[in-house]
């Protein structure tokens, strides 16, 4: 699973993470694309990493499935 798929899965299946991203960061599901989840300078790379970490903590993602 690539990084964008992981972010989308977490946002789709975790209301708590989705709410955190929307309220704390003002970003929504459709704001994420292949380019900006990889971009650490002006993109959402760090936010995407945090979303993935939260997804692993909530057992939505398995670390072994990530590329």
C-alpha positions as CSV (number, residue, x, y, z in Angstrom):
1,X,0.0,0.0,0.0
2,X,1.4,3.4,-0.9
3,X,1.4,6.4,1.3
4,X,-1.7,8.0,-0.3
5,X,-3.7,4.8,0.1
6,X,-2.7,4.6,3.7
7,X,-3.8,8.2,4.4
8,X,-7.1,7.7,2.6
9,X,-7.8,4.5,4.5
10,X,-7.3,6.1,7.8
11,X,-9.4,9.1,7.0
12,X,-12.1,6.9,5.6
13,X,-12.3,4.5,8.6
14,X,-11.4,6.7,11.6
15,X,-13.8,9.5,12.5
16,X,-11.5,10.6,15.3
17,X,-8.5,11.1,13.0
18,X,-10.7,12.7,10.2
19,X,-12.1,15.1,12.8
20,X,-8.6,15.9,14.1
21,X,-7.3,16.6,10.5
22,X,-10.3,18.8,9.7
23,X,-10.4,20.8,12.9
24,X,-6.7,21.1,13.8
25,X,-5.3,21.3,10.3
26,X,-8.1,22.5,8.1
27,X,-7.5,19.7,5.6
28,X,-10.0,17.3,4.1
29,X,-10.0,13.9,2.4
30,X,-9.9,15.5,-1.1
31,X,-6.9,17.7,-0.2
32,X,-4.5,14.8,-0.3
33,X,-2.9,13.6,-3.5
34,X,0.1,11.5,-4.5
35,X,2.3,14.6,-4.7
36,X,1.5,16.5,-1.5
37,X,1.7,13.4,0.8
38,X,5.3,13.0,-0.3
39,X,6.2,16.8,0.0
40,X,7.8,17.8,3.2
41,X,8.5,21.4,2.1
42,X,5.1,23.1,1.8
43,X,3.1,19.9,1.3
44,X,1.4,17.5,3.7
45,X,4.2,15.0,4.2
46,X,4.5,15.5,8.0
47,X,0.7,15.5,8.4
48,X,0.4,12.4,6.2
49,X,3.0,10.7,8.5
50,X,1.0,11.6,11.6
51,X,-2.2,10.3,10.0
52,X,-0.5,7.0,9.3
53,X,0.9,6.8,12.8
54,X,-2.6,7.4,14.2
55,X,-4.0,4.8,11.9
56,X,-1.4,2.2,13.1
57,X,-2.2,3.1,16.7
58,X,-5.9,2.6,16.0
59,X,-5.2,-0.7,14.2
60,X,-6.6,0.5,10.9
61,X,-3.3,0.0,9.3
62,X,-0.8,-2.8,9.7
63,X,2.8,-1.5,9.5
64,X,3.8,-4.5,7.4
65,X,1.3,-3.4,4.6
66,X,3.1,-0.1,4.1
67,X,5.6,0.2,1.3
